[in-house]
Amino acid sequence: MLLATPASAQEAPDCKGLVARFEALIDLYYAEGVKAVETEDPGPAMDRARKAAIAGQAEATIRMVGIGIVLRGRPAAFTIDMVRQVCTYADRNGHPLHIVSCAYFNALNPLGDKTGKRRLVEIEIERYALRRGAVPMGASGAPERFDADIALLKACLPRA
């Protein structure tokens, strides 16, 4: 993990809270997936979300990821494909939920080079600052909802 141990307990952010914040982000995807499959079968729901995503609706990409999570049956089970999908959407449509989720995937990844992972998180933090508020939000909420997630990531990344 990329979690830092802050120098002073008085100024220490709750870096253990990263996991809980990350799970809350994934819950947003899952909730969209559940809503999508409540009204139609998963196959047609996925097709509808895919068509809307291709038409440029950023919120549809959230449904697509959410439907995949619902189909796996466990919101806590993340595949490499899911991580790649979310990070690709972060790059392509700049949706704040995707950007913040991708940053958390990178920060909490126990594998890989610490410096490289830190740089990936920093890229997503920069992307968030550039894209914040640029994408209309739907069910996932206003960009301000993610400000605290980004602030905690910044505070908990180890210094180079």
Secondary structure, DSSP 8 states (H G I E B T S, - for coil): ------S-TTT---TTHHHHHHHHHHHHHHHHHHHHHHHS-HHHHHHHHHHHHHTT-HHHHHHHHHHHHHHHT-TT---HHHHHHHHHHHHHH--HHHHHHHHHHHHH--SS-HHHHHHHHHHHHHHHHHHTTTS---TT--THHHHHHHHHHHHHS---
